[in-house]
Amino acid sequence: MDLLLEVRNLETWYGPIAAMQGVNLQVEKGQMVAVLGANGAGKTTLLNTLAGVIDPFKGQVLFNDQAIHGLDADKVCRHGLVLVPEARQIYPFLSVRENLNMGAYTRRDPSGVSKDLERVFQWFPRLKEREQQHAGLLSGGEQQMLAIGRAYMAQPKLLMLDEPSLGLSPLLTKEIFNIISRIRQETGTSVLVVEQNAAIALAHADFGYIMELGRIVAADTCEALSQKSDVKEAYLGGHVAQGLSGTSQRWKRRKTWR
């Protein structure tokens, strides 16, 4: 096993509230890993902690065998761990091309920027068509494409995506995930994706983790997860809000995992 990312017993708190506790997670080189869970499960907190946006309370984050927990976000990015944030967070008054160039800001070696820019335009032809247009005038799907392209310009070893399907139609969601898979296949970039659309995430990823109430409650290959009856009921059958632990009374009883 050739590990790229290893998370050990990670905890993050917001004041007196524990948003994430005892999280252990691994991503191998070239692998695509999905983290599933309902709203409030701690998925975004996990990515923001890994990216250096939030400092962990305790635990370790090892990336290429180097400890990166507690580093500032720009230093984490320079190590090759790059986040595509929830809601895209593009620069609306800059052009598409300027947004993409901003993604290359942390690169130590500027050579190859133009080559990577052309590669982004190959993956996302619509961005090429709107190269000089203000990013704020793009559709939601185009803005998601821009956010992914901007992240790739930072030369990621691990591309982290927070809810890439948020606000998109099923057709656009499928297109976005196909391109994410294409980026992985063509460049060898590892992918860690947080997603509420469990069906499409499990279809594209190799390994999956399920979070509830700030903890990892299940982990297995995506093929195995998609066949488990409790996963089907909670995440593939329209009952996402209930989670794997059952009803809203879930804290009153202990879950026995099958």
Wavefront OBJ file of the C-alpha trace (Angstrom):
o trace
v 0.000 0.000 0.000
v 1.477 3.323 -1.148
v -0.099 5.896 1.176
v -0.358 9.527 0.172
v -2.548 10.798 3.028
v -2.951 9.330 6.497
v -5.221 10.894 9.109
v -4.816 9.685 12.687
v -7.315 10.325 15.470
v -8.159 13.806 14.187
v -10.335 16.098 16.297
v -11.625 19.588 15.530
v -13.669 21.773 17.867
v -15.668 24.967 17.389
v -15.329 26.501 20.829
v -16.922 24.003 23.270
v -18.494 21.945 20.477
v -16.697 18.919 19.038
v -17.306 18.988 15.281
v -15.119 15.970 14.574
v -13.668 13.314 16.881
v -11.369 10.344 16.442
v -11.307 10.425 12.640
v -8.958 7.986 10.936
v -8.714 8.008 7.144
v -6.309 7.009 4.389
v -5.859 7.831 0.710
v -3.449 5.870 -1.458
v -1.585 7.368 -4.388
v -3.774 7.387 -7.478
v -6.863 6.464 -5.473
v -10.259 8.181 -5.363
v -11.866 8.175 -1.920
v -15.379 9.355 -1.090
v -16.624 10.671 2.247
v -20.402 10.436 2.556
v -22.818 11.740 5.149
v -25.766 13.995 5.825
v -25.586 17.731 6.558
v -23.806 18.403 9.831
v -21.884 15.128 9.809
v -18.517 16.900 9.843
v -17.492 16.357 6.228
v -16.670 19.983 5.415
v -14.894 20.349 8.760
v -12.735 17.374 7.805
v -11.661 18.898 4.483
v -11.085 22.350 5.984
v -8.929 20.809 8.714
v -6.876 18.830 6.183
v -6.460 21.958 4.027
v -5.196 24.080 6.929
v -8.250 26.353 6.989
v -9.030 25.120 10.519
v -6.461 24.005 13.105
v -7.101 20.559 14.611
v -7.530 20.196 18.361
v -5.569 16.946 18.335
v -4.447 14.189 15.986
v -2.076 13.920 13.046
v -2.259 14.527 9.303
v 0.581 12.902 7.370
v 0.960 13.765 3.691
v 3.723 11.985 1.794
v 5.034 10.947 5.232
v 5.315 14.579 6.336
v 3.270 16.023 9.201
v 1.173 18.914 7.873
v -1.389 19.373 10.648
v -1.311 22.912 11.987
v 0.318 24.369 8.866
v -1.165 27.474 7.239
v -3.393 26.816 4.243
v -0.915 28.216 1.709
v 1.815 25.885 2.980
v -0.530 22.892 2.825
v -1.338 23.851 -0.767
v 2.363 24.028 -1.628
v 2.741 20.462 -0.340
v 0.225 19.429 -3.009
v -3.005 19.070 -1.040
v -5.492 21.397 -2.765
v -9.131 22.082 -1.830
v -12.057 22.887 -4.116
v -14.297 24.517 -1.488
v -18.023 24.192 -1.074
v -19.972 26.791 -3.101
v -16.925 27.193 -5.437
v -15.704 30.565 -4.041
v -14.464 31.839 -7.382
v -13.459 35.495 -7.891
v -16.578 36.937 -9.573
v -15.039 40.163 -10.891
v -11.974 38.491 -12.410
v -12.092 36.805 -15.796
v -12.100 33.038 -16.201
v -8.458 33.120 -17.262
v -7.480 35.333 -14.318
v -9.225 32.948 -11.919
v -7.269 30.035 -13.364
v -4.003 31.944 -13.110
v -4.777 32.658 -9.449
v -4.738 28.902 -8.909
v -1.088 28.857 -9.993
v -0.141 31.528 -7.431
v 1.516 29.059 -5.019
v 3.606 27.308 -7.671
v 7.321 27.636 -7.070
v 8.130 26.979 -10.717
v 6.005 29.039 -13.145
v 7.112 26.991 -16.137
v 4.357 24.750 -17.390
v 1.548 27.096 -16.350
v 0.463 27.718 -19.938
v 0.556 23.977 -20.669
v -1.645 23.226 -17.655
v -3.976 26.062 -18.638
v -4.492 24.479 -22.051
v -5.131 21.136 -20.377
v -7.858 22.706 -18.226
v -9.431 24.150 -21.377
v -9.367 20.667 -22.938
v -11.251 19.237 -19.969
v -13.636 22.191 -19.818
v -14.196 23.588 -23.347
v -16.877 25.948 -22.034
v -14.260 27.739 -19.962
v -12.199 28.282 -23.113
v -15.245 29.811 -24.801
v -15.694 32.192 -21.843
v -12.005 32.806 -21.188
v -12.311 36.614 -20.977
v -15.737 36.697 -19.330
v -16.194 37.708 -15.682
v -16.466 34.537 -13.611
v -19.493 35.878 -11.756
v -21.505 35.696 -14.981
v -20.975 31.949 -15.391
v -23.664 29.408 -14.617
v -23.407 27.290 -11.492
v -22.040 24.339 -13.423
v -19.481 26.496 -15.209
v -18.380 27.999 -11.894
v -17.852 24.490 -10.517
v -15.745 23.666 -13.577
v -13.749 26.848 -12.975
v -13.185 25.988 -9.307
v -11.877 22.531 -10.244
v -9.693 23.971 -13.006
v -8.304 26.619 -10.647
v -7.401 23.908 -8.120
v -5.644 21.851 -10.785
v -3.498 24.873 -11.670
v -1.916 24.545 -8.203
v -0.449 21.164 -9.275
v -2.243 19.008 -6.673
v -1.047 15.603 -5.620
v -4.361 15.224 -3.797
v -7.408 17.068 -5.094
v -10.068 17.544 -2.406
v -13.597 18.463 -3.475
v -16.340 19.606 -1.124
v -19.826 18.817 -2.490
v -19.018 19.245 -6.212
v -22.623 18.400 -7.122
v -24.125 21.110 -4.878
v -26.885 22.983 -6.726
v -26.279 21.179 -10.024
v -28.694 19.215 -12.174
v -28.258 15.427 -12.414
v -26.878 15.818 -15.937
v -24.270 18.382 -14.884
v -23.402 16.327 -11.800
v -22.660 13.343 -14.019
v -20.521 15.518 -16.306
v -18.550 16.948 -13.382
v -17.812 13.515 -11.913
v -16.801 12.164 -15.321
v -14.272 14.974 -15.637
v -12.995 14.397 -12.088
v -12.406 10.752 -13.011
v -10.719 11.831 -16.235
v -8.352 14.164 -14.356
v -7.420 11.312 -12.069
v -6.866 8.850 -14.896
v -4.875 11.211 -17.128
v -2.673 12.811 -14.443
v -2.499 10.256 -11.625
v -3.861 12.830 -9.196
v -5.447 11.295 -6.094
v -8.940 12.509 -5.202
v -10.774 12.923 -1.890
v -14.384 13.925 -2.481
v -17.038 14.848 0.068
v -20.485 14.276 -1.361
v -24.139 13.870 -0.334
v -25.033 12.235 -3.654
v -23.946 8.801 -2.474
v -24.893 6.937 -5.641
v -22.617 8.875 -7.976
v -19.780 9.090 -5.454
v -19.802 5.332 -4.859
v -19.930 4.729 -8.623
v -16.720 6.715 -9.255
v -14.603 6.198 -6.117
v -12.549 3.188 -5.025
v -13.008 3.424 -1.276
v -15.601 5.117 0.902
v -16.043 6.436 4.428
v -19.360 7.371 6.021
v -19.488 10.105 8.661
v -22.164 10.735 11.248
v -22.008 13.248 14.090
v -18.320 13.941 13.524
v -17.165 10.327 13.484
v -16.382 7.698 10.865
v -19.055 5.019 11.292
v -18.311 2.838 8.253
v -15.411 2.288 5.856
v -15.057 -0.160 2.995
v -14.597 -0.410 -0.751
v -17.293 1.465 -2.624
v -18.486 -1.752 -4.202
v -18.972 -3.316 -0.765
v -20.619 -0.222 0.711
v -23.104 0.017 -2.135
v -24.236 -3.561 -1.428
v -24.784 -3.148 2.326
v -28.450 -3.037 3.288
v -28.055 -0.271 5.883
v -26.135 1.912 3.415
v -28.787 1.322 0.771
v -31.537 2.269 3.194
v -29.832 5.366 4.583
v -28.014 6.775 1.536
v -29.236 5.109 -1.643
v -32.952 4.903 -0.941
v -33.935 8.489 -0.245
v -33.467 8.426 3.529
v -30.243 10.410 3.779
v -31.510 12.581 6.622
v -31.894 9.531 8.866
v -28.301 8.408 8.496
v -26.919 4.932 9.079
v -27.905 4.871 12.718
v -31.613 4.879 11.885
v -34.156 7.380 13.128
v -33.781 10.780 14.754
v -33.593 8.830 18.047
v -30.233 7.371 16.968
v -28.266 8.701 19.935
v -30.425 6.599 22.295
v -29.262 3.259 20.959
v -26.023 1.681 19.821
v -25.731 0.712 16.171
v -24.647 -2.831 15.338
v -22.863 -2.726 11.986
v -23.441 -5.489 9.486
l 1 2 3 4 5 6 7 8 9 10 11 12 13 14 15 16 17 18 19 20 21 22 23 24 25 26 27 28 29 30 31 32 33 34 35 36 37 38 39 40 41 42 43 44 45 46 47 48 49 50 51 52 53 54 55 56 57 58 59 60 61 62 63 64 65 66 67 68 69 70 71 72 73 74 75 76 77 78 79 80 81 82 83 84 85 86 87 88 89 90 91 92 93 94 95 96 97 98 99 100 101 102 103 104 105 106 107 108 109 110 111 112 113 114 115 116 117 118 119 120 121 122 123 124 125 126 127 128 129 130 131 132 133 134 135 136 137 138 139 140 141 142 143 144 145 146 147 148 149 150 151 152 153 154 155 156 157 158 159 160 161 162 163 164 165 166 167 168 169 170 171 172 173 174 175 176 177 178 179 180 181 182 183 184 185 186 187 188 189 190 191 192 193 194 195 196 197 198 199 200 201 202 203 204 205 206 207 208 209 210 211 212 213 214 215 216 217 218 219 220 221 222 223 224 225 226 227 228 229 230 231 232 233 234 235 236 237 238 239 240 241 242 243 244 245 246 247 248 249 250 251 252 253 254 255 256 257 258
